[in-house]
Amino acid sequence: MAEESVEVVIAADGTVEVHVQGVEGTRCLQDTDELVRLLGGDVQHQMLTEEAYQQAEAEEQDRLWQG
């Protein structure tokens, strides 16, 4: 498993980007929820990484297998 990291970039115009790496599935959303709230809580755009989708596919396959 890759090292988990969160990078916060604050642009000159005040916009904030949060980049999460090394976190499987959509857990990154829960992991950064408090940070987003502290930064004002206004999410204008959200894009999940391949890691999130790969884990989601694996979870769906597990559900189908278990019936």
mmCIF file of the N, C-alpha and C atoms, coordinates in Angstrom:
data_MODEL
# 
_entry.id   MODEL 
# 
loop_
_atom_site.group_PDB 
_atom_site.id 
_atom_site.type_symbol 
_atom_site.label_atom_id 
_atom_site.label_alt_id 
_atom_site.label_comp_id 
_atom_site.label_asym_id 
_atom_site.label_entity_id 
_atom_site.label_seq_id 
_atom_site.pdbx_PDB_ins_code 
_atom_site.Cartn_x 
_atom_site.Cartn_y 
_atom_site.Cartn_z 
_atom_site.occupancy 
_atom_site.B_iso_or_equiv 
_atom_site.pdbx_formal_charge 
_atom_site.auth_seq_id 
_atom_site.auth_comp_id 
_atom_site.auth_asym_id 
_atom_site.auth_atom_id 
_atom_site.pdbx_PDB_model_num 
ATOM 1   N N  . MET A 1 1  ? 0.848   -1.177  0.000  1.00 0.00 ? 1  MET A N  1 
ATOM 2   C CA . MET A 1 1  ? 0.000   0.000   0.000  1.00 0.00 ? 1  MET A CA 1 
ATOM 3   C C  . MET A 1 1  ? 0.895   1.241   0.000  1.00 0.00 ? 1  MET A C  1 
ATOM 4   N N  . ALA A 1 2  ? 0.488   2.240   -0.758 1.00 0.00 ? 2  ALA A N  1 
ATOM 5   C CA . ALA A 1 2  ? 1.236   3.488   -0.846 1.00 0.00 ? 2  ALA A CA 1 
ATOM 6   C C  . ALA A 1 2  ? 1.096   4.286   0.449  1.00 0.00 ? 2  ALA A C  1 
ATOM 7   N N  . GLU A 1 3  ? 2.051   5.170   0.660  1.00 0.00 ? 3  GLU A N  1 
ATOM 8   C CA . GLU A 1 3  ? 1.996   6.042   1.826  1.00 0.00 ? 3  GLU A CA 1 
ATOM 9   C C  . GLU A 1 3  ? 0.826   7.011   1.662  1.00 0.00 ? 3  GLU A C  1 
ATOM 10  N N  . GLU A 1 4  ? 0.060   7.196   2.727  1.00 0.00 ? 4  GLU A N  1 
ATOM 11  C CA . GLU A 1 4  ? -1.075  8.114   2.695  1.00 0.00 ? 4  GLU A CA 1 
ATOM 12  C C  . GLU A 1 4  ? -0.586  9.532   2.914  1.00 0.00 ? 4  GLU A C  1 
ATOM 13  N N  . SER A 1 5  ? -1.095  10.461  2.091  1.00 0.00 ? 5  SER A N  1 
ATOM 14  C CA . SER A 1 5  ? -0.711  11.861  2.251  1.00 0.00 ? 5  SER A CA 1 
ATOM 15  C C  . SER A 1 5  ? -1.852  12.771  1.839  1.00 0.00 ? 5  SER A C  1 
ATOM 16  N N  . VAL A 1 6  ? -1.872  13.959  2.449  1.00 0.00 ? 6  VAL A N  1 
ATOM 17  C CA . VAL A 1 6  ? -2.832  15.002  2.102  1.00 0.00 ? 6  VAL A CA 1 
ATOM 18  C C  . VAL A 1 6  ? -2.037  16.260  1.810  1.00 0.00 ? 6  VAL A C  1 
ATOM 19  N N  . GLU A 1 7  ? -2.257  16.825  0.635  1.00 0.00 ? 7  GLU A N  1 
ATOM 20  C CA . GLU A 1 7  ? -1.587  18.065  0.239  1.00 0.00 ? 7  GLU A CA 1 
ATOM 21  C C  . GLU A 1 7  ? -2.661  19.141  0.099  1.00 0.00 ? 7  GLU A C  1 
ATOM 22  N N  . VAL A 1 8  ? -2.434  20.287  0.753  1.00 0.00 ? 8  VAL A N  1 
ATOM 23  C CA . VAL A 1 8  ? -3.357  21.409  0.674  1.00 0.00 ? 8  VAL A CA 1 
ATOM 24  C C  . VAL A 1 8  ? -2.640  22.544  -0.056 1.00 0.00 ? 8  VAL A C  1 
ATOM 25  N N  . VAL A 1 9  ? -3.265  23.027  -1.129 1.00 0.00 ? 9  VAL A N  1 
ATOM 26  C CA . VAL A 1 9  ? -2.700  24.117  -1.919 1.00 0.00 ? 9  VAL A CA 1 
ATOM 27  C C  . VAL A 1 9  ? -3.666  25.300  -1.837 1.00 0.00 ? 9  VAL A C  1 
ATOM 28  N N  . ILE A 1 10 ? -3.151  26.436  -1.379 1.00 0.00 ? 10 ILE A N  1 
ATOM 29  C CA . ILE A 1 10 ? -3.956  27.652  -1.309 1.00 0.00 ? 10 ILE A CA 1 
ATOM 30  C C  . ILE A 1 10 ? -3.423  28.626  -2.352 1.00 0.00 ? 10 ILE A C  1 
ATOM 31  N N  . ALA A 1 11 ? -4.249  28.949  -3.344 1.00 0.00 ? 11 ALA A N  1 
ATOM 32  C CA . ALA A 1 11 ? -3.846  29.828  -4.438 1.00 0.00 ? 11 ALA A CA 1 
ATOM 33  C C  . ALA A 1 11 ? -3.912  31.287  -3.998 1.00 0.00 ? 11 ALA A C  1 
ATOM 34  N N  . ALA A 1 12 ? -3.300  32.154  -4.795 1.00 0.00 ? 12 ALA A N  1 
ATOM 35  C CA . ALA A 1 12 ? -3.279  33.590  -4.494 1.00 0.00 ? 12 ALA A CA 1 
ATOM 36  C C  . ALA A 1 12 ? -4.689  34.186  -4.410 1.00 0.00 ? 12 ALA A C  1 
ATOM 37  N N  . ASP A 1 13 ? -5.631  33.610  -5.171 1.00 0.00 ? 13 ASP A N  1 
ATOM 38  C CA . ASP A 1 13 ? -7.001  34.127  -5.142 1.00 0.00 ? 13 ASP A CA 1 
ATOM 39  C C  . ASP A 1 13 ? -7.828  33.560  -3.990 1.00 0.00 ? 13 ASP A C  1 
ATOM 40  N N  . GLY A 1 14 ? -7.204  32.723  -3.144 1.00 0.00 ? 14 GLY A N  1 
ATOM 41  C CA . GLY A 1 14 ? -7.879  32.176  -1.971 1.00 0.00 ? 14 GLY A CA 1 
ATOM 42  C C  . GLY A 1 14 ? -8.533  30.826  -2.182 1.00 0.00 ? 14 GLY A C  1 
ATOM 43  N N  . THR A 1 15 ? -8.554  30.338  -3.417 1.00 0.00 ? 15 THR A N  1 
ATOM 44  C CA . THR A 1 15 ? -9.126  29.010  -3.641 1.00 0.00 ? 15 THR A CA 1 
ATOM 45  C C  . THR A 1 15 ? -8.204  27.951  -3.053 1.00 0.00 ? 15 THR A C  1 
ATOM 46  N N  . VAL A 1 16 ? -8.793  26.879  -2.604 1.00 0.00 ? 16 VAL A N  1 
ATOM 47  C CA . VAL A 1 16 ? -8.054  25.819  -1.927 1.00 0.00 ? 16 VAL A CA 1 
ATOM 48  C C  . VAL A 1 16 ? -8.258  24.507  -2.680 1.00 0.00 ? 16 VAL A C  1 
ATOM 49  N N  . GLU A 1 17 ? -7.175  23.773  -2.864 1.00 0.00 ? 17 GLU A N  1 
ATOM 50  C CA . GLU A 1 17 ? -7.235  22.429  -3.437 1.00 0.00 ? 17 GLU A CA 1 
ATOM 51  C C  . GLU A 1 17 ? -6.690  21.454  -2.409 1.00 0.00 ? 17 GLU A C  1 
ATOM 52  N N  . VAL A 1 18 ? -7.369  20.337  -2.247 1.00 0.00 ? 18 VAL A N  1 
ATOM 53  C CA . VAL A 1 18 ? -6.918  19.286  -1.340 1.00 0.00 ? 18 VAL A CA 1 
ATOM 54  C C  . VAL A 1 18 ? -6.693  18.036  -2.187 1.00 0.00 ? 18 VAL A C  1 
ATOM 55  N N  . HIS A 1 19 ? -5.479  17.517  -2.139 1.00 0.00 ? 19 HIS A N  1 
ATOM 56  C CA . HIS A 1 19 ? -5.115  16.321  -2.899 1.00 0.00 ? 19 HIS A CA 1 
ATOM 57  C C  . HIS A 1 19 ? -4.780  15.206  -1.904 1.00 0.00 ? 19 HIS A C  1 
ATOM 58  N N  . VAL A 1 20 ? -5.444  14.063  -2.060 1.00 0.00 ? 20 VAL A N  1 
ATOM 59  C CA . VAL A 1 20 ? -5.224  12.919  -1.176 1.00 0.00 ? 20 VAL A CA 1 
ATOM 60  C C  . VAL A 1 20 ? -4.644  11.789  -2.014 1.00 0.00 ? 20 VAL A C  1 
ATOM 61  N N  . GLN A 1 21 ? -3.595  11.156  -1.505 1.00 0.00 ? 21 GLN A N  1 
ATOM 62  C CA . GLN A 1 21 ? -2.983  10.032  -2.199 1.00 0.00 ? 21 GLN A CA 1 
ATOM 63  C C  . GLN A 1 21 ? -2.764  8.880   -1.230 1.00 0.00 ? 21 GLN A C  1 
ATOM 64  N N  . GLY A 1 22 ? -2.838  7.670   -1.763 1.00 0.00 ? 22 GLY A N  1 
ATOM 65  C CA . GLY A 1 22 ? -2.542  6.484   -0.976 1.00 0.00 ? 22 GLY A CA 1 
ATOM 66  C C  . GLY A 1 22 ? -3.688  5.996   -0.108 1.00 0.00 ? 22 GLY A C  1 
ATOM 67  N N  . VAL A 1 23 ? -4.891  6.525   -0.320 1.00 0.00 ? 23 VAL A N  1 
ATOM 68  C CA . VAL A 1 23 ? -6.058  6.115   0.457  1.00 0.00 ? 23 VAL A CA 1 
ATOM 69  C C  . VAL A 1 23 ? -6.986  5.335   -0.465 1.00 0.00 ? 23 VAL A C  1 
ATOM 70  N N  . GLU A 1 24 ? -7.311  4.111   -0.071 1.00 0.00 ? 24 GLU A N  1 
ATOM 71  C CA . GLU A 1 24 ? -8.159  3.264   -0.903 1.00 0.00 ? 24 GLU A CA 1 
ATOM 72  C C  . GLU A 1 24 ? -9.619  3.634   -0.777 1.00 0.00 ? 24 GLU A C  1 
ATOM 73  N N  . GLY A 1 25 ? -10.336 3.508   -1.875 1.00 0.00 ? 25 GLY A N  1 
ATOM 74  C CA . GLY A 1 25 ? -11.768 3.745   -1.880 1.00 0.00 ? 25 GLY A CA 1 
ATOM 75  C C  . GLY A 1 25 ? -12.112 5.197   -1.584 1.00 0.00 ? 25 GLY A C  1 
ATOM 76  N N  . THR A 1 26 ? -13.334 5.400   -1.168 1.00 0.00 ? 26 THR A N  1 
ATOM 77  C CA . THR A 1 26 ? -13.809 6.759   -0.892 1.00 0.00 ? 26 THR A CA 1 
ATOM 78  C C  . THR A 1 26 ? -13.567 7.176   0.557  1.00 0.00 ? 26 THR A C  1 
ATOM 79  N N  . ARG A 1 27 ? -12.735 6.430   1.262  1.00 0.00 ? 27 ARG A N  1 
ATOM 80  C CA . ARG A 1 27 ? -12.404 6.799   2.642  1.00 0.00 ? 27 ARG A CA 1 
ATOM 81  C C  . ARG A 1 27 ? -11.777 8.187   2.715  1.00 0.00 ? 27 ARG A C  1 
ATOM 82  N N  . CYS A 1 28 ? -11.165 8.629   1.605  1.00 0.00 ? 28 CYS A N  1 
ATOM 83  C CA . CYS A 1 28 ? -10.549 9.962   1.573  1.00 0.00 ? 28 CYS A CA 1 
ATOM 84  C C  . CYS A 1 28 ? -11.578 11.048  1.880  1.00 0.00 ? 28 CYS A C  1 
ATOM 85  N N  . LEU A 1 29 ? -12.834 10.817  1.513  1.00 0.00 ? 29 LEU A N  1 
ATOM 86  C CA . LEU A 1 29 ? -13.874 11.808  1.783  1.00 0.00 ? 29 LEU A CA 1 
ATOM 87  C C  . LEU A 1 29 ? -14.107 11.961  3.280  1.00 0.00 ? 29 LEU A C  1 
ATOM 88  N N  . GLN A 1 30 ? -14.159 10.847  3.996  1.00 0.00 ? 30 GLN A N  1 
ATOM 89  C CA . GLN A 1 30 ? -14.317 10.911  5.452  1.00 0.00 ? 30 GLN A CA 1 
ATOM 90  C C  . GLN A 1 30 ? -13.056 11.459  6.114  1.00 0.00 ? 30 GLN A C  1 
ATOM 91  N N  . ASP A 1 31 ? -11.896 11.067  5.575  1.00 0.00 ? 31 ASP A N  1 
ATOM 92  C CA . ASP A 1 31 ? -10.627 11.496  6.165  1.00 0.00 ? 31 ASP A CA 1 
ATOM 93  C C  . ASP A 1 31 ? -10.417 13.002  6.071  1.00 0.00 ? 31 ASP A C  1 
ATOM 94  N N  . THR A 1 32 ? -10.951 13.633  5.033  1.00 0.00 ? 32 THR A N  1 
ATOM 95  C CA . THR A 1 32 ? -10.743 15.070  4.839  1.00 0.00 ? 32 THR A CA 1 
ATOM 96  C C  . THR A 1 32 ? -11.961 15.906  5.200  1.00 0.00 ? 32 THR A C  1 
ATOM 97  N N  . ASP A 1 33 ? -13.015 15.279  5.676  1.00 0.00 ? 33 ASP A N  1 
ATOM 98  C CA . ASP A 1 33 ? -14.261 15.987  5.998  1.00 0.00 ? 33 ASP A CA 1 
ATOM 99  C C  . ASP A 1 33 ? -14.033 17.128  6.993  1.00 0.00 ? 33 ASP A C  1 
ATOM 100 N N  . GLU A 1 34 ? -13.317 16.872  8.068  1.00 0.00 ? 34 GLU A N  1 
ATOM 101 C CA . GLU A 1 34 ? -13.064 17.894  9.080  1.00 0.00 ? 34 GLU A CA 1 
ATOM 102 C C  . GLU A 1 34 ? -12.190 19.021  8.513  1.00 0.00 ? 34 GLU A C  1 
ATOM 103 N N  . LEU A 1 35 ? -11.211 18.666  7.708  1.00 0.00 ? 35 LEU A N  1 
ATOM 104 C CA . LEU A 1 35 ? -10.353 19.669  7.084  1.00 0.00 ? 35 LEU A CA 1 
ATOM 105 C C  . LEU A 1 35 ? -11.171 20.587  6.176  1.00 0.00 ? 35 LEU A C  1 
ATOM 106 N N  . VAL A 1 36 ? -12.030 20.008  5.374  1.00 0.00 ? 36 VAL A N  1 
ATOM 107 C CA . VAL A 1 36 ? -12.887 20.802  4.483  1.00 0.00 ? 36 VAL A CA 1 
ATOM 108 C C  . VAL A 1 36 ? -13.776 21.727  5.300  1.00 0.00 ? 36 VAL A C  1 
ATOM 109 N N  . ARG A 1 37 ? -14.330 21.223  6.378  1.00 0.00 ? 37 ARG A N  1 
ATOM 110 C CA . ARG A 1 37 ? -15.182 22.044  7.240  1.00 0.00 ? 37 ARG A CA 1 
ATOM 111 C C  . ARG A 1 37 ? -14.395 23.224  7.804  1.00 0.00 ? 37 ARG A C  1 
ATOM 112 N N  . LEU A 1 38 ? -13.180 22.970  8.273  1.00 0.00 ? 38 LEU A N  1 
ATOM 113 C CA . LEU A 1 38 ? -12.353 24.030  8.846  1.00 0.00 ? 38 LEU A CA 1 
ATOM 114 C C  . LEU A 1 38 ? -11.940 25.070  7.795  1.00 0.00 ? 38 LEU A C  1 
ATOM 115 N N  . LEU A 1 39 ? -11.880 24.651  6.542  1.00 0.00 ? 39 LEU A N  1 
ATOM 116 C CA . LEU A 1 39 ? -11.513 25.569  5.461  1.00 0.00 ? 39 LEU A CA 1 
ATOM 117 C C  . LEU A 1 39 ? -12.716 26.322  4.891  1.00 0.00 ? 39 LEU A C  1 
ATOM 118 N N  . GLY A 1 40 ? -13.864 26.145  5.481  1.00 0.00 ? 40 GLY A N  1 
ATOM 119 C CA . GLY A 1 40 ? -15.048 26.878  5.040  1.00 0.00 ? 40 GLY A CA 1 
ATOM 120 C C  . GLY A 1 40 ? -16.176 25.997  4.542  1.00 0.00 ? 40 GLY A C  1 
ATOM 121 N N  . GLY A 1 41 ? -15.881 24.755  4.229  1.00 0.00 ? 41 GLY A N  1 
ATOM 122 C CA . GLY A 1 41 ? -16.913 23.785  3.885  1.00 0.00 ? 41 GLY A CA 1 
ATOM 123 C C  . GLY A 1 41 ? -17.575 23.942  2.537  1.00 0.00 ? 41 GLY A C  1 
ATOM 124 N N  . ASP A 1 42 ? -17.148 24.898  1.722  1.00 0.00 ? 42 ASP A N  1 
ATOM 125 C CA . ASP A 1 42 ? -17.775 25.126  0.420  1.00 0.00 ? 42 ASP A CA 1 
ATOM 126 C C  . ASP A 1 42 ? -16.989 24.401  -0.662 1.00 0.00 ? 42 ASP A C  1 
ATOM 127 N N  . VAL A 1 43 ? -17.427 23.201  -1.049 1.00 0.00 ? 43 VAL A N  1 
ATOM 128 C CA . VAL A 1 43 ? -16.753 22.414  -2.081 1.00 0.00 ? 43 VAL A CA 1 
ATOM 129 C C  . VAL A 1 43 ? -17.387 22.766  -3.424 1.00 0.00 ? 43 VAL A C  1 
ATOM 130 N N  . GLN A 1 44 ? -16.579 23.331  -4.314 1.00 0.00 ? 44 GLN A N  1 
ATOM 131 C CA . GLN A 1 44 ? -17.091 23.730  -5.624 1.00 0.00 ? 44 GLN A CA 1 
ATOM 132 C C  . GLN A 1 44 ? -16.890 22.635  -6.665 1.00 0.00 ? 44 GLN A C  1 
ATOM 133 N N  . HIS A 1 45 ? -15.865 21.819  -6.482 1.00 0.00 ? 45 HIS A N  1 
ATOM 134 C CA . HIS A 1 45 ? -15.575 20.761  -7.445 1.00 0.00 ? 45 HIS A CA 1 
ATOM 135 C C  . HIS A 1 45 ? -14.885 19.616  -6.713 1.00 0.00 ? 45 HIS A C  1 
ATOM 136 N N  . GLN A 1 46 ? -15.271 18.397  -7.061 1.00 0.00 ? 46 GLN A N  1 
ATOM 137 C CA . GLN A 1 46 ? -14.655 17.235  -6.426 1.00 0.00 ? 46 GLN A CA 1 
ATOM 138 C C  . GLN A 1 46 ? -14.363 16.200  -7.497 1.00 0.00 ? 46 GLN A C  1 
ATOM 139 N N  . MET A 1 47 ? -13.138 15.694  -7.497 1.00 0.00 ? 47 MET A N  1 
ATOM 140 C CA . MET A 1 47 ? -12.747 14.692  -8.472 1.00 0.00 ? 47 MET A CA 1 
ATOM 141 C C  . MET A 1 47 ? -12.036 13.557  -7.731 1.00 0.00 ? 47 MET A C  1 
ATOM 142 N N  . LEU A 1 48 ? -12.570 12.354  -7.861 1.00 0.00 ? 48 LEU A N  1 
ATOM 143 C CA . LEU A 1 48 ? -11.959 11.196  -7.222 1.00 0.00 ? 48 LEU A CA 1 
ATOM 144 C C  . LEU A 1 48 ? -10.829 10.657  -8.080 1.00 0.00 ? 48 LEU A C  1 
ATOM 145 N N  . THR A 1 49 ? -9.824  10.072  -7.434 1.00 0.00 ? 49 THR A N  1 
ATOM 146 C CA . THR A 1 49 ? -8.686  9.497   -8.151 1.00 0.00 ? 49 THR A CA 1 
ATOM 147 C C  . THR A 1 49 ? -9.002  8.064   -8.566 1.00 0.00 ? 49 THR A C  1 
ATOM 148 N N  . GLU A 1 50 ? -8.106  7.481   -9.335 1.00 0.00 ? 50 GLU A N  1 
ATOM 149 C CA . GLU A 1 50 ? -8.276  6.088   -9.753 1.00 0.00 ? 50 GLU A CA 1 
ATOM 150 C C  . GLU A 1 50 ? -8.337  5.152   -8.554 1.00 0.00 ? 50 GLU A C  1 
ATOM 151 N N  . GLU A 1 51 ? -7.610  5.474   -7.487 1.00 0.00 ? 51 GLU A N  1 
ATOM 152 C CA . GLU A 1 51 ? -7.615  4.638   -6.277 1.00 0.00 ? 51 GLU A CA 1 
ATOM 153 C C  . GLU A 1 51 ? -9.028  4.476   -5.735 1.00 0.00 ? 51 GLU A C  1 
ATOM 154 N N  . ALA A 1 52 ? -9.794  5.539   -5.751 1.00 0.00 ? 52 ALA A N  1 
ATOM 155 C CA . ALA A 1 52 ? -11.162 5.482   -5.233 1.00 0.00 ? 52 ALA A CA 1 
ATOM 156 C C  . ALA A 1 52 ? -12.033 4.564   -6.083 1.00 0.00 ? 52 ALA A C  1 
ATOM 157 N N  . TYR A 1 53 ? -11.902 4.675   -7.385 1.00 0.00 ? 53 TYR A N  1 
ATOM 158 C CA . TYR A 1 53 ? -12.717 3.859   -8.277 1.00 0.00 ? 53 TYR A CA 1 
ATOM 159 C C  . TYR A 1 53 ? -12.303 2.403   -8.272 1.00 0.00 ? 53 TYR A C  1 
ATOM 160 N N  . GLN A 1 54 ? -11.017 2.116   -8.177 1.00 0.00 ? 54 GLN A N  1 
ATOM 161 C CA . GLN A 1 54 ? -10.556 0.730   -8.152 1.00 0.00 ? 54 GLN A CA 1 
ATOM 162 C C  . GLN A 1 54 ? -11.083 0.014   -6.924 1.00 0.00 ? 54 GLN A C  1 
ATOM 163 N N  . GLN A 1 55 ? -11.022 0.678   -5.780 1.00 0.00 ? 55 GLN A N  1 
ATOM 164 C CA . GLN A 1 55 ? -11.529 0.072   -4.548 1.00 0.00 ? 55 GLN A CA 1 
ATOM 165 C C  . GLN A 1 55 ? -13.041 -0.122  -4.640 1.00 0.00 ? 55 GLN A C  1 
ATOM 166 N N  . ALA A 1 56 ? -13.743 0.853   -5.207 1.00 0.00 ? 56 ALA A N  1 
ATOM 167 C CA . ALA A 1 56 ? -15.192 0.747   -5.341 1.00 0.00 ? 56 ALA A CA 1 
ATOM 168 C C  . ALA A 1 56 ? -15.552 -0.449  -6.217 1.00 0.00 ? 56 ALA A C  1 
ATOM 169 N N  . GLU A 1 57 ? -14.800 -0.662  -7.288 1.00 0.00 ? 57 GLU A N  1 
ATOM 170 C CA . GLU A 1 57 ? -15.047 -1.815  -8.154 1.00 0.00 ? 57 GLU A CA 1 
ATOM 171 C C  . GLU A 1 57 ? -14.820 -3.116  -7.394 1.00 0.00 ? 57 GLU A C  1 
ATOM 172 N N  . ALA A 1 58 ? -13.771 -3.192  -6.592 1.00 0.00 ? 58 ALA A N  1 
ATOM 173 C CA . ALA A 1 58 ? -13.475 -4.399  -5.821 1.00 0.00 ? 58 ALA A CA 1 
ATOM 174 C C  . ALA A 1 58 ? -14.581 -4.670  -4.809 1.00 0.00 ? 58 ALA A C  1 
ATOM 175 N N  . GLU A 1 59 ? -15.088 -3.622  -4.158 1.00 0.00 ? 59 GLU A N  1 
ATOM 176 C CA . GLU A 1 59 ? -16.176 -3.794  -3.190 1.00 0.00 ? 59 GLU A CA 1 
ATOM 177 C C  . GLU A 1 59 ? -17.434 -4.287  -3.878 1.00 0.00 ? 59 GLU A C  1 
ATOM 178 N N  . GLU A 1 60 ? -17.730 -3.758  -5.063 1.00 0.00 ? 60 GLU A N  1 
ATOM 179 C CA . GLU A 1 60 ? -18.903 -4.189  -5.818 1.00 0.00 ? 60 GLU A CA 1 
ATOM 180 C C  . GLU A 1 60 ? -18.750 -5.652  -6.213 1.00 0.00 ? 60 GLU A C  1 
ATOM 181 N N  . GLN A 1 61 ? -17.575 -6.077  -6.647 1.00 0.00 ? 61 GLN A N  1 
ATOM 182 C CA . GLN A 1 61 ? -17.350 -7.471  -7.010 1.00 0.00 ? 61 GLN A CA 1 
ATOM 183 C C  . GLN A 1 61 ? -17.534 -8.374  -5.800 1.00 0.00 ? 61 GLN A C  1 
ATOM 184 N N  . ASP A 1 62 ? -17.080 -7.942  -4.627 1.00 0.00 ? 62 ASP A N  1 
ATOM 185 C CA . ASP A 1 62 ? -17.266 -8.730  -3.403 1.00 0.00 ? 62 ASP A CA 1 
ATOM 186 C C  . ASP A 1 62 ? -18.744 -8.899  -3.094 1.00 0.00 ? 62 ASP A C  1 
ATOM 187 N N  . ARG A 1 63 ? -19.529 -7.836  -3.257 1.00 0.00 ? 63 ARG A N  1 
ATOM 188 C CA . ARG A 1 63 ? -20.982 -7.916  -2.992 1.00 0.00 ? 63 ARG A CA 1 
ATOM 189 C C  . ARG A 1 63 ? -21.647 -8.893  -3.958 1.00 0.00 ? 63 ARG A C  1 
ATOM 190 N N  . LEU A 1 64 ? -21.264 -8.814  -5.228 1.00 0.00 ? 64 LEU A N  1 
ATOM 191 C CA . LEU A 1 64 ? -21.854 -9.723  -6.212 1.00 0.00 ? 64 LEU A CA 1 
ATOM 192 C C  . LEU A 1 64 ? -21.471 -11.155 -5.923 1.00 0.00 ? 64 LEU A C  1 
ATOM 193 N N  . TRP A 1 65 ? -20.239 -11.406 -5.511 1.00 0.00 ? 65 TRP A N  1 
ATOM 194 C CA . TRP A 1 65 ? -19.771 -12.746 -5.215 1.00 0.00 ? 65 TRP A CA 1 
ATOM 195 C C  . TRP A 1 65 ? -20.505 -13.325 -4.016 1.00 0.00 ? 65 TRP A C  1 
ATOM 196 N N  . GLN A 1 66 ? -20.740 -12.489 -2.993 1.00 0.00 ? 66 GLN A N  1 
ATOM 197 C CA . GLN A 1 66 ? -21.382 -12.960 -1.756 1.00 0.00 ? 66 GLN A CA 1 
ATOM 198 C C  . GLN A 1 66 ? -22.887 -13.152 -1.946 1.00 0.00 ? 66 GLN A C  1 
ATOM 199 N N  . GLY A 1 67 ? -23.442 -12.506 -2.957 1.00 0.00 ? 67 GLY A N  1 
ATOM 200 C CA . GLY A 1 67 ? -24.853 -12.665 -3.268 1.00 0.00 ? 67 GLY A CA 1 
ATOM 201 C C  . GLY A 1 67 ? -25.688 -11.915 -2.367 1.00 0.00 ? 67 GLY A C  1 
# 
